[in-house]
Amino acid sequence: MTDKVAITCALTGVLTDPRQHPVPVTVEQMAAAGKQAFDAGASILHVHFRRQEPGQGHLPTWDPEVAGPMVDAIRAACPGVILNMSTGVIGPDISAPAACMRRVKPEIAACNAGSLNYLKTRSDGRWAWPDLVGAPPGVAPRSMSPFSSEESKKRAIAAFISSARTSALSSKCSRG
């Protein structure tokens, strides 16, 4: 067969609590999970960086000093892997994910250009994490999106493009 395919593995998921689900948090855990996925055929790893303080692994971090060693360990364990870095923030300030991207230089970075209504996961209509999104139960936090105008979308996309290094996806997806 001559068809090629790119398999992506999201190592953690957004705000997944490691106390409830066995998701990796530490540098060592992320590298091991990445290697397991890479060895199984994944050519792209989607990474959410997590706080390293005890009991805080379900929360995101944009600290380049946390993300840097994590990415370095994943790259060492998975030579040639394409990294897809999460960039989601609440509000208009994208400086922290941009600084993180400048440090880790992912091949791909997610650009979340919508509301956070994917967090509305409970069957009774309540927001799953109202304390994190700052919206009252049942109220969509659309105004909290960093992309509330066309101009802010353009600025954010330009920042993501300039912060991340470009790479030819097709050349890295071929792992024959």
ABEGO torsion letter per residue (X at the ends): XABBBBBBBBAAEBGBBAAABBBBABAAAAAAAAAAAAAAGBABBBBBBBBABBGAAABBBABAAAAAAAAAAAAAABBGBBBBBBABBBEABAAAAAAAAAAAGBABBBBBABBAAAABABAAGBBABAAAAGBBBGBBAAAABABABAAAAAAAAAAAAAABBBBBAAAAABAX
